[in-house]
Amino acid sequence: MSKIFISCALPYANGPCHLGHIRSTYLPADIYARYNRMIDNDVLLVCATDEHGTPIAVKADKENKKPIEIAKRYHDMIVRDVESMNISLDNFTRTTDDLHYEIAQNFFLELYNKGLIYKKDIQQLYCEKCNKFLPDRYVEGICPVCGSEARGDHCEKCGRALEPTELDEPKCLTCGSTPVIKDTYQYFFKLSEFEDDLKDYIDNNENLPANVRNYAKNWLKEGLNDWVLTRDMDWGIPLPLDEAKGKVLYVWVEAFLGYISSAAQWSRETGIKWEDYWNDTAIHFIGKDIIYHHSIFWPGLLKAYGCKLPDNIYAGEFLSLEGEKMSTSKNWVVWIADFVDKFDPDLLRYYLTINAPLNKDTDFSWDDFQRRNNDELADVIGNFLHRTFTFTHKFFDGEIPEYKNPSAEDNEFKEIIEKLPDTVGEYISDFEFRDGLLEIYRVAKIGNKYFNDQEPWKAVKEDMQKAANCLYLSNQLAKTLAYVLKPYIPNKADAIAKIINLTTPDEWKDAKVPLAEGHKINKAIPLFTKIEDDVINKQKEELQKNLKESEDENMSDLISIDDFDKVVIKIGQVKEAEKIEKSDKLLKLQVDIGDETRQIVAGLAKQYAPEELIDRKVAVVVNLQPAKLFGTLSEGMILATGESAALLSPDECEVGERIQ
C-alpha cells in the first residue's frame, strides 16, 4: 500500500469557480484520488483558498471593505462549488489561517538563516497621492513591448512578464495618478544557485508529463535569476524580521505552502503525520498557466529547504467556451453554481473528462454536451442498464439467473467484462483519465450489442437458458460499471449499486467478484435522461445575453464627442532632446507648442536617438495634468503608434496649430 499526497492548485479567492477550474485541476485530482482509495492506497487530498495578493486588496479598496471580507466571501463560494462537484477533499483550508502564517514565516526564516535569502536595494513605483509603494497589480499602463494596456506584472496581449517600472504611462490603480520611482529594498531568494538541480529534476524525472517538462525546459533555457520574495503591502503575511516592517511575503511564495498548511491542519485534527504521505508520493494537479511556478520556483524553494521534490506535476490544458476563450470580465463563462442548479454534476464530470485528454486544450459546447449526454450516457450506458434491470425483473423476478452451458458469445462477453477493471485501472494509474472512460463506454456499447444479439425477450420463449445467461452476464457488467464509474461519476455509480442491491462500490477488487445466482436486485429507475433542445437553447441564449450585457456595460466607458473636445492636441516642434539617466526608454524633450515651450518625457529612446528628434514636428496632448517620470517633470504627451512607438508626422502643419 502506498501513501499518496495529492494537491489541487489553490483557487484564488476573488471569484467563484467556473468550468475551466474544474476541468484542469479539481476533477482529475478527484478521479485519481478516488481510484487510489479504491485500490487501498492511503490518499491525502488537500487544497485551500489562496487569499493574499494584490487583486483581493484592490477589490477591497474598490468596495471599501477589508481584504479578509472579500476573501471570506469567495472562500465560501468556492467551498460550495467544489462540494457541489463531489470533489473528495480530505481537507480544504485557507491561507489566512493562523497555522498557515506560522508555517510560511518559519519557512522564510529557515531559508534566511541559511543565507539563501538576501536584502537588495531596488527602484519601485511610489504613489505620492496614496503615500505608498505600489506592488505590481496596483499599477496599470502601456506594455513597452506591444503597446497594449498591461498590468504591472503581465501583458495579457503579448504574454510578456513585466516589472511595474517597465510600463509606459504607469498609473496607480487606486487613485489614477502617475507614480514616481523611488529607491526601496526587497528580499530575494537565490534561485539561481539551484539552476543545475532544477535542470536535473526536469530532465530526469520520468513522471513529468511532456507539457510540463517542455514548458520548464524552455524557461530554463533563459537561465534563472534570483526571485523577489517580498512586497510592500498591508495585506499579506508579514516578514518575521524586525528590520522589515511593512514587508509581506509575495503571495506566490506562501501560496505554495498552502498545500503544506492544509495537510498540517489535517494532521492536527487526525493525529496522522502528513509528512509520511509527502515523502512517499507527492503529486500536484494544476492548470497549465502556472506550470513554471510549480516546476521551477516551488521545487527551488523545496530544494533550498531540504525537502523531497514533488514526484509529479500534472497540468491540465485550457478549456474554451463555444469556441471562444473564457472571459470572466465579459461574462463569457459558465459558473459551476449555475450549472449544478440545472443539471446533475455527474453529467459535467463525464463530459469534461471524455471530451479531450487533459494535455490538450478543448472546448465546452452546449450542443456537444447535449449530444454526449443523450447519445452516450442515455442511449448507451443508461439504455443497457435499464434494459438489464427491467428484463431481470420481468423474466426472473428480479433475481440473478443461473449461468450454465455458455455459448461462444457468452464466453467472449464474460472475458470482456472481467478485463474491464484492469484496463480502466491502468489508464487511471497512468493519468489517462479520458482513455479509461472511453474504454467503459466502448464496453457498454458491446454490452448493448450482446443484449440485442441474444434477444432475451425472444429467448425466454424458445431457449430459457440463453435468456438466463444473457441476463446473468448483463447484470455482471452492470455491477462492474458501478465500480469502474465510481471515480468518474460517483453519484451515478452509487445509484447503479443501489439498484443492484449492493453497498457503496468502494473496493476496486470487488468489481471482479460476480453477483451470486439468486441475488435479488431492486427495480429499475431512470439513471440518465435525455436533455431536450429547448433546455440547451435556453443555456445558449443566457450565455449570449450575459455577453451582451457585459458589452453594453463596457460601451458605457466610451466617451462622447463633448468629452473628446476636452482633449487639446497641438502641433509641436522638438527643440532639445536628451536621455534620462538610469532609463533606457525615456527621453526628456523641450517642445515648442506655439505659445510656449513644454518639457515632455517620452518613451522613445529605443526607437530614436535624441539628435534624430531635433526640429521634428510632433502631435502633443497639451492639457494633461503634469506628472513626474523618473523624477523628471512631464507637461504633456507625444502621440506615437503603440507597437513600434513610431511618431505621428504632421510635417505640413504649423507649430501651435490645434488638431480638430
N, C-alpha and C positions, 0 to 999 in steps of 0.2 A: 504493500500500500504506500502510495506517495502522498506527501503533503504538498499542496499547491497554493501559492499566494497569487490571487488574481485581482487586478485593479482595473476599474473603469476610469478613463480620463475624467478629471474633476469638471463638472459643469460650472460655468461662470454664473454667479448669482445676480445677473442683471436682466434675466428674461426666462420664461418657461421653456420647456423642451418642444422641439418640432421633429418631424420625421427624420431629418438628417442626423440628429443626435442619436436617436435610437438605432438607426441602421449601421452607423460606423462604429459604435462603441458598446452601448449597453446590451443590445440584443446578441451580438456574437459572444460577448463575455458571458452572458447568461446561458447560452446554448452550451458553451464549453464547460462552464461550472456545473450545470445540471447533469450533463453526461458523466463527468468525472465523479460526481457524488454517486451516480447510479452504478458505477463500476467499483465503488468502495474506496476511491481515493478521498483523502481528507482535504476539503477545499475551504479556503478563506477568501470570500469575495467582498471587497471593500470599495468604498467611494466616499466622497464628501463634496460639499459645495465650496467652490473657490470664491472667497468673499472679500478679498482685499483688492487693491489696484485702483487705478485712476478712473476707469469707466463708472464704477459704483460711486466713487467720490463725486465725479462730475454730475451723475444723475441725481445724487443727493443735493448738490448745490442748486440744480435747476428746480427741484421740487421743494427746496427749503426744508429738507429733512436731514436727519443724521444718517450717515452711511450704513450703520447697523440696521436701521429700519428698512432701508432698501434691500439689504442682503437677506434679512429675515423674511420679507415679503416673497422674494423669489425662491429662497430655500424651501419654503412651504409649498410653492407651486411645483418645484422640481421634484420634491418628495412625492407629491400627488401623482405627477406624470410617470415617474419611474415605477411606483407601486401599481399604477393602473395598467402598465405593460407587463406586470408579473416578473420583473427583474428580481431575482432571488438573492439580493444582497444580504450578507451576514452583518454588515454594519455600514451605516451611512451617517456621517457626521458633518462638522463644519470647521472651516479653517479659522473661525473666530472663537472656537472653544479654548478654554484655558490650557488644556493639555497640548494642543497644537502650538500655542505660543511658547510653552515650555520647551517642547521638542525642537522647534525652529531656532530658538535663541541658543539652546545648548549645542545644536549642530553648528551654528555660526561660530560660537566660541571655540569649539574643538578645532575647526579649520584655522581660525585666527591664531590660536595658541600654537599651532603647528607652523606658523609663518606662511600659510598659504593664502592669506588674505592681507592686503596692504592698502594703505591710505594713499590717495593720489589727488593732486590738485588738477582741476579741470575748469572749463568755462561752461556756463549753463545759462539758459534764458531766465530772466527775472522780471516779474510784472511789478512795476513801481506802483501801479494803482491798487493791486491786490496785496502788495507788500509780501510777496513770496516767490521762491523759486518755482519754476514750472516743470513738473515731470512730463514725459513725452506726450501722454494723452491729453494734457492740458493745453497743448499747442496745436494749432492748425495753420496751414499756409500753402505755399506752392511747391510742388516737388521740383527740385533742381535738375532732375534727370529728364522728366517728360512734360513738365509744366502743368500737370493736373493738380487739383486740390488734393492735399495729403494731410495725414496726421503726423504728429511729431515722432512716431516710431515706424511709420509704414506708409507707402503709397499703394492704394488699392488698385490703381490703373496699371502701373508697370511692375508692381510687386517688389520694389526696391525697399530694403530695410534702411531706415533713416535715423539720424540723430536730430533732435529739435533744432540745434544750431545750424543745421544744413538747409533748413527750409527757407525759401524766399518768401518775403512778405509775411513773416510769422505774426500770429495774433493769439492773445490769451483767450482761451475758450470761455473763461468765466466772464470777463468784462469787455472783451473785444479790442482792448488796447494793444499797442505794439510793445512787446517786451524788449528789454535791453540785455546785453550779455554781461554777466558778472563772473568774477572768479569765485569758485567754491571748491569743495572736495567731495569725493565719494570713495567707497571701499570696493576694491577689485579682487576677484578670485583668480589665482594663477592657473587658469585653464590651459594656457599654452604649454605648461610643464607636463601635461598629460596627453599631449598630442599623439605620441607613439603608442601609449597604452590604448587610446581610443581607436586608433587605426587597427591595432591588433584585435580589439574587441569586435570591430565591424567586419574585418577581413576573415576572421577565423571562427566566428560564431555561426555555425551551420543552421541554427534555429531561426535566424533572422530571415523574414521573407524578402523577396527581391526588391520590392518597392522601398522598404526601409533601408536596406543595405545600399542601394544605388543612390538614394537621396543623401544619405550620410556621407558616402564616398565623395560625391560632388561637393558637398560642403567642406569636407576635409582637404580637398584639392587646394583651396584658397589659403590653407594654413589657419591656425587658431590664434586669435587674440585673447588677451585676458578679458574677463567678463565682469562688468559692473554689477554689484550685488545690492546696491542701496539706492534709495530715492529720498528727496526732501518732501515729506508729506506728514500730515497728521494721521491719516488713515492707513494703518498697516501695523506690522509687528515691530516695535521699537528695537533698535540695536542695543544689545546688552553691554554697552560701553559708556562710561561716564563722559568720555570725550566726544561722543557722537549724538548730542542732543538734537532732536528734530529729524534724525535719520531713521528710516524704516527699511526693512528688508524688501528688496524688489520682489513683487508678487510671484514671478516665475521661480524664484529661488525657494520660497517657502511653500508654494503650491505643490511642488513635488512631494514635500514632506507630509502632505495631506494623506497620502497613501499609508505612511507610517503611523501618523497620529490616529487615523481611523482604526487601523489594526491594533494600536496600543490601547485605545479605548475599549475595543472588543476584548482584549486580554484582561484588562482590569475587571470587566464585567463577568468574564467566564473563568478566569484563573488559568487560562491556557496561553502558552508563550507563542506570540505571533512570529517570533524570530525563527522558530522551527519550520514554519511554512516558507518564509522567505529564503532560508538557507537551503531548502530542498529544491523547490522550483518556483521562480517568480516570473509572472507574465503580465505585461501591460497591454490593455486594449485601448487604442487611441484613434483619433482621426488623423488623416494624412497632413493636415495643416500644422500639426505640432510634432512632426517626425524629428526634426533636428533638435528640438528641445529634449526629447526623450532618448535620442540615440547619441547625443553629444554632451549637452550640458549636464543632464541628470547623471549619466554614467561617470562623467568627470568629477562631479561632486561626491558621488559614492566612492569612487576610487581614492579620492583625497581623504575621505573619512575612514576608509579601511573596510568598507562593506563589499559583500559579493554583488556583482552587477546582475541586472535582470537577465534571465535566460532567454526571454523572447519579448519582442515588441511588435504587436500585431496592429497594423494601421489600416483602417477602412478608408476606401476612397470616397469621393464626394457623391452626394445624391442631388440631382436636379429635380425640378418640378415642371411637368408638362413641357419638357424640352428647354426650359429656361433656368438659369441659376437662381436658387432660392435667395430671397432678399427679405429680411425682417423689416427693413425700413420702408420697402414698397408693399409690405404685407403680402408678398408673393410667397406664401408659406402655408403649410398645413400644421397646425398646432396639435400636439398629442391630445390635449384635453378636448378639443373639438372632434377629433377622430373617434375617441372612445365613447363620446357622447352619442354617437350614431351607429358605430359598428363594434363588433366583438374584437378586442385587442389581438386575439389569436389570428384573425384574418390579416392584420398588418404584419404580425410576426412571420406568417407564412410568406406573404408577398415580398417583404423586404429581403427575406433570405433567398427565395428561389429566383428572384428577378435577375440577379447577376452575382458573380463572385465578389467577395469583399475587396479584392485587389484591383477592381476595375470600377471606374465611375459608372453610375447608372442613373436611370430616370424614374421618377414616380409619375405614372399616368393614371388618371381615374378610369379611363376606358380599359387599360390593361389590367388594372386592379380588379375591375368587374369581370373581365374575361377569365382571369386565372381563378377567381373565386368560383365563378359559375361552371367553367369547363373542367377545372382540376379538382377543387375541393368538393363542389356539389355533385358534378356529373360522374366523377371517377371515384374518389375516396368515399364520399358520402353515399353515393349510389351503391357501391359494393357493400358497405357496412349495413345499410338499411335493408337491402335485399337479403343479406345473410341472416340478420336477426329476424326479419319478418317471416322468411320461409322456415327457419328453425322452429318458430312458434306454430306456424301453420301446419307443418307436416310432422313435427316431432315433439309437440307440446312444450317447446322451449328448452329441451334437453339436448345436450351434445350426443349425436347418434353414434352407434357402433361403427368402427372403422375396420374393414377386413376385405380381403381379396382385391387389393388396389390394382387399378389399371396402370398402364404405362404413363398415361396423362396424370393420374393421381400421384404417382411416384415423382414425376418431374416437377409437379407443382409443390409437393411436400419439400423437395430439396431446395427449391427457390425460397420457400418460407423460412426454412432452417438457416439458410445462408444470410438472410437479410440483416439480423442484428450485428453479425460480424462485419459485414460490408459497411453498414452505416457507422458503426463504432470506429472503424478505421478512418473513414472520411472525417469524422468529427475530431479524432485524435490528431489528424494532420491539418486541422483548421480549414478543411474543405467543406464548410457547412452546407453550401448550396448543393454540392455533389451528393452529400448524404440525403438531402431532402429530395433531390431528383431521383435517387435510387428508390426511395419509399414510394414516390409517385409512379415510377416505372413498374414496380411490383404490384401496386394497386391496380394498374391497368391490366397486368397479366391476370390478376385475380378476377377482374370483370370478364375477361375473355374466357377464362377457365369456367366461370359460372355459366356464361352464355352457352359455351360448347357442351357442358354437361346437362343443361336443361333440366334441372331438378323438378320443375313443375310438370314435366312430361314423365321423367324417370320414376316418380312415385307411383305411376300407373303401370309402368312396364318393367322397371328394374329398381326395386326399392333400395338395394344395396348401393347402386350407383348414386342415387339421390343422397343416401346416408353418407357416403364417402365425400361427396361434393360439399355437403353442409358441415361435415366434420372438419375438413381442411379449410373451408372458408372461415369457420369460427377460429381456427388456429391462426390464420392470417390476421383476423380482426384483433385477436389478443396480442399478436406480435406488433401490430400497428399501434396499439395503446402504449407499448413500451418505447418503440423507436421514435414515435412522435412526441414523447414527453419533453425532451429538451427543446423542441421547436414550438409546439403549440400545447402547452401544459394543461390548460383548461379543457380543451377538446380531448386530449389523451385521457384525462381523468373521467370525462363523460363516457368515453368508449369503455373504459374499465368498469364503470358503474353499470352499464347495460350488460356487460358480460358477467356481472356479479363477482367482481374481483376487488381486492383492496387497491389503494393507490399504487400505480406501477412505479416503484422506486428502485428496484434492483434489476439492473440490465440483464443479469444472468437468467432471471425468471422469464425473460422473453422466449427462451428456448424450451421452457417447461410446458408440455402440451396440456390443454384442457382435458380433464378426465371424461371418459364416456359417462353420460348420465348427469354431468354437471348442468345445473339449471341456470339459464340466463334470463334476464329481465326483458320486458317488451321493448321494441324499437321505439326510439323517438328521433325526430329530425335533428341531425347534428350539424349539417351545413345546408343553408338555404340560398337560393339564387337572389342576387341583387338586381332589382328592376332598373330599367333605363331611366325612369323619372327620378329615382334616388341619385343616380350618378350625375344626371344632368343638373340637378339642384346643387350638387357639390361643385361642379364646374362653373355654374352661374355665380355661386358665392365667391369663388376664387377670383373671377373677373370683376365682380362688384367690389371686393376688397382692394384690388389693384386700382380700379378707377377712383375709389375714394382716396386712396393714397396719392394718386396723380393729381386729383383735384386739390388736395391739401398742399402738394408741392407747388402747384400752379399759383397758390396764394403768395409764394415767395417772389413771383415776378413783379417787376416794378412797372409803374405807369409811365406814360410819356412825361408827366409832370415831374416824377422822380428823376427821370433821365435828364430833364432840363436843368436839374440842380448840379449836374456834373459839368465842370468847366474844363474843357480841353483846349489848349492853345498850342500854337507852333512856337517852338523854342529853338535856340541855336547854342550848341555846346561851345563854350569859350575856354574852359580849362578842364582837364581830366587827370586824375591820379589814382593809384591803387591805395586801398585802405590796408594799413598794417594788420597782420595776423588773419586777413581774409583772402582766400584765393578766388572769391567770386565777386566781391563788391568793388565798385569804383566810386570815387567822390567826384561829382561833376559840378561845374558852375555853368548854369544855363540861362541865357538871355531870353526872357519871355516877352520882350517889348517894352513894358513899363518898368521892369526891374530885372535883376539877376538873382536867380534862386540857386541854393545849394541842394543838390539831389543825390542821394545814394541809390545806385542801380546795380543789379546783379548781372553785369555784362562782362566781367573780367575774363571769363573763359572764352568769350566769343570775339572780343575786341581788345586790342591794345589801346592804352589811353591816347596815344598820338593819332590813332585812326579816327577818333571821335571829334577832334578839334574842328570847329566850323561846321560840323554836321547838323542838319536840321532834324528835329525830333518832335513827336507829339507828346505833350505833357499834361497830365491831370494836375491842375494848379490849385484846386480848392480842397485838397486833403488836409486833415489835421497833421501838423508836423510830428515827426517821430524820430527816435534815435535808433540807429542800426550800428552795432559795434561801437557804440559811444559817439557816433557821428550824427549830427542833426541832418534830417532829410525833410525838405519842404515841398515835396511833390512826388509824382510817379511818372516815369517814362514808359510809354507804351511799346511793347515788343511782342512778337508771337510767342506762344507758350513753349513749344517743344524745342525750337532752335534758338530762342531768345533773339531772333533777328529783329532789328529795329524797323519800325514803320518809317518810310522815307518820303515825307511831304516836301520834296525839293522845290516844287513850283509855287509853294505858299510863302506868304510874307511872315516874318518873325512877329509874334504878338497876335497874329490872326486867330480868332476863335473858330474851332470846328463845330459846325451846326449839327 
